[in-house]
């Protein structure tokens, strides 16, 4: 499918490409990948493996996701030769409004407390994936996570770094308003009030009990049962906005993936309210530009980041809950509009603004099974530990996805009760001529679409193997003409980009430059996988 040299690793890396004959599971914590692989080795399919991993990741990497997260999935069913999309993101409480937020003294959405917490979609997503495509019971799939929660798991190195950093972020919120945050502190800080460190054992009995409740009820208890009642009661007791109806009415949605052709390959993403469309808009712009023969050139970096800037300017302006979007997806992805945006790219950095298309703390995992099924799955709190709000006795901690809402009434993404916010999590999938190449993804807030674009350029334009695609130095646009560049990029590139007008910051710590995984299916049926050097990840195969 994709030509590459499995012996060519042009970037500093301690990892090689991993091959598997029957199945593969990749994620940011080795134990998570092993859980998925074990499920498939014992007869489960790729969807079963993904659900089992998703249920374990809030324990293994609570800095990225939890039982109060949202999730998106792209599911390839080989016998049907079809890609399915699942949007399991939740909506704002019906009783929440811009006036409520402004009356509390905020001029923009906060990141802590009840205000940014939305109805979580992840448990419903697990249940829906299991009901539609699973071959094993939820009891079987959640059993590994339940066992590990009781036995305890060692905290990985990079997870510990984020644990410490985000504990400092939430310290002020806990001190200012302890009621909704008290159980978060009890769950995620040790008895002395300090965060867990690398190599220390994290046990979570409440989490195990809640998983047992979810398994026994097909995740229905979370939305229409005892768990929902606990969530709503705690919300009402501590100043939250949830009602029973917010949960009872919630259902995840099956959606048609959106796609763009990039040089003979079909790149697939989840449609809005996710911002996977940013990837497709950027690739539509890039495919009409001639990239340099060598990846490590200022010209290539410049063109990639300029395309990303233009796509992001549009996404931040137009992407919202699709029921509220004035721009049409087909217009944003049209060849005519891409050509007009492409024409804005010159030899110097531009200040991006949105065009007019009408005129023309996250985890990622992927799986592949012996039958050819594949899953690209992402699950997120948004900012590391999310809202810092947890429900006593349940192991449920909430995302702060509502922080992405605008308070501007003229914005398509303006806060409104029952509305979904602009969403940053995006699973990716690659196809060629109607056949699956494989799943890929990069976690990390607004770096995610930028990581997707760079991985596709690495794989398709420069024929890098999956591991090299992930090893390659990354660039990140952070606003205006400001870009961040990893220190592994040659120094002359940073200098040339500065001469082009970019405001370049060389980054020493790569943790915010995205953390991804990738599985490609080869023409001979073998699976080839890679995992991030920027996290504790693993590509497990057999």
Secondary structure, DSSP 8 states (H G I E B T S, - for coil): -----TT---S--S---EEESS-EEEESBHHHHHHHHHHHHTT--HHHHHHHHHHHHHHH-TTT--TB-EEEEEEEETTTTEEEEEEE-----TT--HHHHHHTT-SS--SSSSTT-----HHHHHHHHHHHH-SS-HHHHHHHHHHHHHH-EE--HHHHHHHHHHHHHHHHHHHH-HHHHHHHHHHHB-TTS-B--TT-EE--HHHHHHHHHHHHHTTTHHHHSHHHHHHHHHHHHTT----HHHHHT---EEE--EEEEETTEEEEE--TTBSTHHHHHHHHHHTTS---SSSSSHHHHHHHHHHHHHHHHHHHHH-S-TTT-SS-HHHHT-HHHHHHHHTT--SS--------GGG---EEEEEE-TTS-EEEEEEE-SSTTTTS-EETTTTEEB--GGGG-B--TTSTTB--TT----B----EEEEETTEEEEEEEEESGGGHHHHHHHHHIIIIIS---HHHHHHS--EEEEETTEEEEETTS-HHHHHHHHHTT-EEEEES-GGGG-EEEEEEE-TTS-EEEEE-TTSB-EEEE-
